[in-house]
Amino acid sequence: MKCLLTVTANKLDQNSELRAYRLIFVTPYYWPEFSACTMLYGSLCSGLVESGMQVTVLTNGGWASDSEPFPVQPYFRPDVEKCWNPFLRRKGILLKILEYLSFTVFVMWKIMFSRRTDAVFLGSNPPLIALPVGLISYFKKIKIIYNLQDLFPDSALALELIDEKGVVFKTLKLFEKLNYKFSNKIITICNLFADHVRKLESDIAIEVIPNWVDTEFMIKIPRGSNKFLSRIGLCEKFIVLYAGNLGYSHNLDVIVEAAARLAKHEEIHFLFVGDGNRKVTTMKNVEKLGLSNCTFIGFQPFSDLPEVYSSCDLGVVSMRPGSEASAVPSKTWNYLSCSVPVIACVNSPSELAEVILDSGAGLVLPAIDSESLARAIFDLYQSPSRCAILGAKGREYVCNEISRQVIVEKYKVSLQEVMRSGRKVQRH
């Protein structure tokens, strides 16, 4: 009983201290605008507000200062200030750059004229934002926490958008190094990213905190009560799901080729849920091959996500060769949380491959081997019991290692450490 009272008292003291801190949280997309990080950052902000911290979110959108409450923790809402951005969600590299620039100017303006602020939390999207924000924060004595979700410009290099020997890449690498240098602490999502940062800037505080999933929200919905599955009319199929961004960094061709190899097995169906730059091209490839075992559906409402991820018997995560070291798809955790076995088509070494193998939740295959993918899908189709075992292991892993409760608590401790310290945080 004494131990319980001590733990409770310590937690109350921590929350009392957190209430004294003001945090500006910068992310270009926040609820209800959907993106890969919407669920992650929405849960994190709600958790920080729940602990007592004063949080203001700077994001894209309309001029309204409020927004629809985050559905999972609706009672703990940060203040939300939105930038009206005419380039928001426009397709094309130039328009994307203009979107980033418009948002960056908005963020710099808000921070420059903000009242007392203890720290700014920056996501790595838009890229290199810590550099201009850091210049302002340095003079205002505001600490910068940089959350590294992907590696830029290496991600652009992997997609062959820039030349490694060109001036653009070399200039961006210099900016990347300065980006890290202006940060008081960098929180990366995996050890691979941490090693990358240390090679560029060794004298900096780095902590690895993986992405998480809300295991209370993302739960398995039984097939008989899954309204999404009934709505799309695939209740009787063995569904292989690819959900999320259909973009350049994801190798969708290997999935389509596997679907072509399994076309004669009408009971196996491939479902693509999401949108992105590669969606139209992928749909044309399916049409060209005359495949009737593929269905494409756009992004679904946030509240339907548990049903979407529960609709399948098997989830696929596919990374384009070269991009596996610069990103870790968050869809993986949604599959695992909904007890769905996963096949990762990704070249090793990669953090994604390590997670799948360590958790025992699925299989890891070469990134471009459609024959192996087709064979693995068919083998799992023939073994429902094996699918159930793999799915159970995935659920157990996320509940124990990367649940919202576990990871948000780590962020609270990490942010508190930065804000109570001096300008520079010493590495452990």
C-alpha atoms as one frame of an Amber mdcrd trajectory, in Angstrom:
protein
   0.000   0.000   0.000   2.901   2.307   0.888   4.528   1.672  -2.507   1.262
   2.440  -4.279   0.908   5.740  -2.415   4.517   6.652  -3.255   4.024   5.953
  -6.972   0.765   7.932  -6.981   2.428  10.866  -5.208   5.319  10.877  -7.672
   2.918  10.887 -10.620   0.950  13.774  -9.100   4.193  15.715  -8.606   5.172
  15.062 -12.228   1.791  16.195 -13.556   1.924  19.261 -11.328   5.282  20.167
 -12.874   3.991  19.519 -16.383   1.162  22.007 -15.844   3.774  24.757 -15.623
   5.045  24.081 -19.161   3.846  25.528 -22.448   4.501  23.520 -25.626   3.981
  24.506 -29.265   3.354  21.383 -31.332   4.050  21.773 -35.061   2.564  19.392
 -37.617   1.287  20.203 -41.139  -1.645  17.776 -40.804  -3.738  17.407 -37.693
  -7.175  16.039 -36.970  -9.543  16.065 -38.826  -7.085  16.406 -41.761  -5.898
  12.828 -42.271  -2.290  11.765 -42.799   0.099   9.035 -41.682   0.789  10.888
 -38.415  -2.733  12.084 -37.611  -3.456   9.265 -35.183   0.021   9.404 -33.659
   0.173  13.125 -33.031  -3.493  13.358 -32.058  -2.969  10.731 -29.362   0.269
  12.342 -28.195  -1.221  15.831 -27.898  -4.266  14.492 -26.046  -2.006  12.570
 -23.689   0.102  15.635 -22.942  -2.992  17.773 -22.318  -4.370  15.024 -20.084
  -1.188  15.217 -18.016  -1.706  18.943 -17.558   0.709  20.408 -20.103  -0.434
  23.485 -22.034  -0.272  22.505 -25.715  -0.900  24.637 -28.800  -0.948  22.876
 -32.177   0.135  24.805 -35.286  -1.163  23.136 -38.432  -2.653  23.685 -41.891
  -6.346  24.298 -42.498  -8.831  27.137 -42.208  -8.708  30.231 -40.071 -10.782
  28.689 -37.272  -8.879  28.336 -33.999 -10.783  25.253 -32.938 -11.349  21.888
 -34.586 -13.367  18.750 -34.242 -12.155  16.955 -31.089  -9.880  13.991 -31.585
 -12.299  11.033 -31.368 -10.236   8.732 -29.172  -9.559  11.194 -26.332 -12.188
  13.892 -26.983 -12.007  15.523 -23.540  -8.321  16.439 -23.666  -8.046  18.928
 -26.494  -5.030  21.119 -27.236  -5.517  24.600 -28.614  -5.354  24.422 -32.416
  -4.286  27.305 -34.661  -4.569  26.724 -38.386  -2.794  28.268 -41.344  -4.930
  28.901 -44.408  -2.718  27.310 -47.037  -3.761  27.661 -50.718  -1.312  24.916
 -51.733  -2.561  22.328 -49.268  -2.846  18.810 -50.754  -2.083  20.048 -54.270
  -0.258  17.511 -56.424   3.139  18.152 -57.958   6.613  18.738 -56.525   6.548
  22.535 -56.983   3.158  22.874 -55.277   4.332  20.618 -52.449   7.357  22.882
 -51.933   5.071  25.935 -51.877   2.840  24.187 -49.330   5.862  23.546 -47.103
   7.133  27.124 -47.476   3.738  28.656 -46.675   3.384  26.503 -43.591   6.955
  27.210 -42.459   6.425  30.986 -42.703   3.207  30.638 -40.667   4.995  28.631
 -37.985   7.908  31.069 -37.777   5.522  34.005 -37.429   3.530  32.308 -34.663
   6.616  31.322 -32.692   8.219  34.731 -33.118   5.236  36.494 -31.564   4.174
  33.780 -29.138   3.868  34.416 -25.431   6.001  32.483 -22.992   6.834  29.168
 -24.627   9.094  26.550 -23.091   9.578  24.272 -26.098   8.573  23.624 -29.684
   7.892  20.070 -30.844   8.642  19.693 -34.569   7.832  16.725 -36.764  10.249
  15.990 -39.616   7.492  16.933 -42.052   7.962  19.469 -43.576  11.640  18.593
 -44.027  14.359  20.746 -42.459  11.866  22.894 -40.544  14.074  22.881 -37.436
  16.586  25.097 -39.240  14.461  28.286 -39.653  12.462  27.677 -36.475  15.677
  27.028 -34.579  17.060  30.437 -35.523  14.067  32.154 -33.913  13.968  29.802
 -30.952  17.651  30.387 -30.219  17.117  34.094 -29.618  13.864  33.535 -27.720
  15.507  30.801 -25.611  12.890  28.249 -26.635  13.976  24.634 -26.746  13.482
  22.500 -29.853  12.429  18.843 -29.774  12.716  17.330 -33.251  10.722  14.167
 -33.956  12.438  12.301 -36.791   9.805  10.273 -38.667  11.740   9.928 -41.944
  15.151  10.783 -43.349  15.316  13.697 -45.767  16.989  14.150 -48.246  17.887
  10.446 -48.196  14.235   9.554 -48.787  14.200  11.694 -51.945  17.459  10.080
 -53.043  15.977   6.601 -52.562  13.070   7.567 -54.818  15.561   8.840 -57.438
  14.117  12.355 -57.237  17.576  13.865 -56.779  21.137  12.917 -57.750  23.552
  11.878 -54.991  26.429  13.646 -56.723  24.444  16.782 -57.530  24.576  20.191
 -55.879  20.992  19.914 -54.648  21.635  16.761 -52.617  24.894  18.064 -51.144
  23.223  21.351 -50.172  20.288  19.543 -48.570  22.675  17.322 -46.609  24.346
  20.443 -45.222  20.946  21.849 -44.266  20.035  18.504 -42.692  23.101  18.670
 -40.455  22.236  22.236 -39.399  18.654  21.084 -38.853  19.864  18.636 -36.217
  22.356  21.116 -34.770  19.606  23.635 -33.979  17.615  20.994 -32.078  18.055
  20.531 -28.336  16.912  16.945 -28.545  16.093  14.566 -31.362  13.570  11.810
 -30.795  13.822   9.172 -33.505  11.456   6.300 -34.133  14.157   3.645 -34.557
  17.827   2.876 -33.906  18.629   3.062 -37.615  17.578   6.719 -37.701  19.520
   7.451 -34.502  22.699   6.015 -36.035  22.121   8.149 -39.139  21.899  11.331
 -37.051  24.992  10.499 -34.987  27.058  10.182 -38.175  26.132  13.749 -39.110
  26.047  15.362 -35.667  27.636  13.417 -32.843  27.296  16.079 -30.126  23.525
  16.029 -29.705  20.960  14.463 -27.423  19.185  11.571 -29.156  16.481   9.298
 -27.816  14.718   6.429 -29.558  10.975   6.273 -28.933   9.089   4.117 -31.452
   5.769   5.045 -32.970   2.766   3.653 -31.234  -0.790   2.535 -31.760  -3.882
   3.078 -29.636  -4.575  -0.536 -28.705  -7.882   0.424 -27.079  -9.151   1.928
 -30.332  -7.503  -0.302 -32.948  -9.068  -3.632 -32.029 -10.188  -6.664 -33.993
 -13.769  -6.309 -35.253 -15.312  -9.753 -35.868 -16.135 -10.426 -39.507 -19.817
 -10.951 -38.730 -20.198  -7.433 -37.285 -17.788  -5.614 -39.614 -19.936  -3.035
 -41.425 -17.111  -1.934 -43.731 -16.612  -5.490 -44.948 -20.338  -5.901 -45.577
 -20.454  -2.585 -47.421 -17.738  -3.549 -49.912 -19.291  -6.983 -50.500 -16.218
  -9.129 -49.882 -17.384 -11.099 -46.840 -16.715 -14.463 -48.444 -13.207 -13.675
 -49.668  -9.746 -14.202 -48.207  -8.674 -10.558 -48.215  -5.115  -9.321 -48.635
  -5.074  -5.659 -47.579  -2.793  -2.780 -48.440  -3.947   0.305 -46.516  -2.582
   3.842 -46.353  -0.467   5.947 -48.666  -0.214   4.685 -52.246   2.914   6.743
 -52.845   6.313   6.559 -54.475   8.129   4.995 -51.525   5.823   1.970 -51.523
   6.341  -0.830 -54.019   2.775  -1.446 -55.183   3.899  -3.256 -58.341   5.014
  -6.313 -56.392   1.515  -6.635 -54.899  -0.179  -6.310 -58.289   2.202  -8.907
 -59.764   1.374 -11.274 -56.895  -2.318 -10.690 -57.565  -1.736 -11.646 -61.217
  -0.017 -14.879 -60.144  -2.996 -15.732 -57.918  -5.710 -14.656 -60.368  -6.989
 -18.211 -60.842  -7.738 -18.483 -57.119 -10.961 -16.479 -57.076 -11.365 -16.820
 -53.310  -8.255 -14.635 -52.724  -8.923 -10.913 -53.168  -6.578  -7.893 -52.965
  -7.975  -4.740 -51.364  -6.241  -1.342 -51.632  -7.566   1.325 -49.245  -6.084
   4.812 -49.464  -4.766   7.357 -51.915  -1.494   8.779 -53.214   0.635   9.597
 -56.229   0.848   5.973 -57.359  -2.843   5.118 -57.110  -3.872   5.956 -60.683
  -0.833   4.196 -62.157  -1.479   1.107 -60.046  -5.141   0.996 -61.082  -4.107
   1.232 -64.741  -1.684  -1.665 -64.266  -4.483  -3.774 -62.768  -6.760  -2.879
 -65.683  -4.026  -3.633 -68.215  -3.517  -7.086 -66.702  -7.266  -7.697 -66.730
  -7.372  -8.546 -63.017 -10.752  -8.913 -61.343  -9.303  -9.807 -57.939  -8.306
  -6.243 -56.988 -10.478  -3.508 -55.464  -9.500   0.120 -54.830 -11.212   2.281
 -52.210 -10.265   5.766 -51.010  -9.385   6.817 -47.477 -12.083   5.907 -44.982
 -13.362   7.940 -42.000 -11.138   7.774 -38.949 -13.845   6.088 -36.889 -13.966
   3.219 -39.417 -10.252   2.373 -39.267 -10.612  -0.585 -36.864 -13.149  -2.102
 -39.280 -10.897  -1.403 -42.282  -7.857  -3.111 -40.753  -9.996  -5.929 -39.358
 -11.581  -6.588 -42.734  -8.590  -8.547 -44.005  -7.070 -11.930 -43.330  -3.582
 -10.711 -44.181  -1.871  -7.324 -44.348   0.953  -6.346 -46.722   3.569  -3.640
 -46.236   5.777  -3.097 -49.291   8.725  -0.713 -49.524  10.488   0.354 -52.683
  14.141  -0.837 -52.683  16.286   1.852 -51.118  13.484   3.501 -49.139  13.340
   0.910 -46.353  16.076   2.742 -44.431  14.347   6.142 -44.538  10.810   5.328
 -43.326   8.865   2.928 -41.126   5.224   2.644 -42.277   2.832   3.242 -39.368
   0.208   1.004 -40.999   2.221  -1.936 -39.657   1.152  -1.211 -36.083  -2.514
  -0.972 -37.103  -2.370  -4.427 -38.656  -0.734  -5.881 -35.559  -3.124  -4.154
 -33.161  -6.078  -5.667 -35.027  -4.524  -9.160 -34.794  -3.739  -9.275 -38.513
  -0.634 -11.188 -39.678   1.725  -9.138 -41.842   3.924  -9.822 -44.838   6.644
  -7.194 -45.186   8.164  -6.908 -48.656  11.293  -5.064 -47.669  15.014  -5.473
 -48.146  17.091  -5.988 -45.013  18.528  -4.539 -42.925  15.542  -2.429 -41.919
  13.682  -1.581 -38.740  10.444  -2.855 -40.276  11.946  -6.290 -40.917  13.319
  -6.452 -37.375   9.940  -5.629 -35.846   8.108  -8.290 -37.849  10.700 -10.931
 -37.036  11.071  -9.989 -33.360   7.324  -9.932 -32.760   6.723 -13.175 -34.664
   3.722 -11.485 -36.291   4.434 -12.353 -39.906   6.924 -12.881 -42.699   9.681
 -10.815 -44.297  10.266 -11.226 -48.034  12.534  -9.524 -50.607  11.103  -6.214
 -51.803  10.616  -7.148 -55.471   9.973 -10.900 -55.344   6.345 -11.251 -56.438
   6.680 -15.024 -56.804   7.641 -15.431 -53.138   4.868 -13.044 -52.113   2.250
 -14.984 -54.069   3.470 -18.271 -52.614   3.421 -16.902 -49.042  -0.104 -15.525
 -49.468  -1.371 -18.832 -50.796   0.313 -20.779 -47.974  -1.331 -18.567 -45.338
  -4.662 -18.829 -47.143  -4.440 -22.589 -46.730  -3.555 -22.316 -43.025  -6.136
 -20.269 -41.057  -4.713 -21.555 -37.769  -1.269 -20.179 -38.620  -2.805 -16.807
 -39.480  -4.525 -16.759 -36.104  -1.272 -17.534 -34.272   0.673 -14.823 -36.126
  -2.115 -12.301 -35.515  -2.214 -13.074 -31.789   1.549 -12.585 -31.511   1.264
  -9.201 -33.225  -1.456  -8.044 -30.851   0.558  -9.176 -27.840   3.625  -7.324
 -29.107   1.953  -3.943 -29.591   0.107  -4.141 -26.270   3.331  -4.834 -24.379
   5.797  -2.693 -26.326   4.180   0.149 -28.285   0.740   0.854 -26.863  -0.347
   4.486 -26.553  -0.086   4.374 -22.765   3.496   3.089 -22.820   4.856   5.441
 -25.491   3.030   8.643 -24.470   4.456   8.202 -20.965   7.954   8.015 -22.492
   7.305  11.241 -24.397   6.085  12.984 -21.257   9.279  12.095 -19.412  11.476
  13.073 -22.371   9.784  16.436 -22.948   9.860  17.198 -19.251  13.601  16.523
 -19.190  14.213  18.995 -22.002  12.014  21.766 -20.626  13.422  21.659 -17.108
  17.016  21.678 -18.344  19.236  24.434 -19.636  19.639  25.316 -23.312  21.658
  22.191 -24.083  20.593  18.713 -23.006  23.396  16.334 -22.111  23.419  12.917
 -23.708  23.044   9.864 -21.496
